[in-house]
Amino acid sequence: MEIVHGVLLVLHLIGWALVLGGVVTRMRKPEINPGVWHGILTALVTGILLVGVLEMGDGEVNNIKIGVKLVVALVVGVLVWRGRKHESVTTGYLGAIAGLTILNIALAVLWR
């Protein structure tokens, strides 16, 4: 189970890196990169699987923290989904996605 947890964690981090990197690189020409959509889907699916793996094992899961992180991830997902339907978006829109992504990462690291 430890290997599965490790692989899921790496994929989860790669998903969030795709979201943040894809948004930051498009700040000059504001649009949603298709890789951002794939990144948020990867982050959401692997995050849910990580919680399932932790629940099956002996790991402690802070359900309030997971709930807050899930809400933030869903908001990012909706923003990305809506933004990719438009040919261009504002830099503030991309900044909101980047800010919420950083918030989600900060919650994961700082909330113990």
Secondary structure, DSSP 4 states (H G I P E B T S, - for coil): -HHHHHHHHHHHHHHHHHHHHHHHTTSSS----HHHHHHHHHHHHHHHHHHHHHHHTT----HHHHHHHHHHHHHHHHHHHHHTTSS---HHHHHHHHHHHHHHHHHHHH--
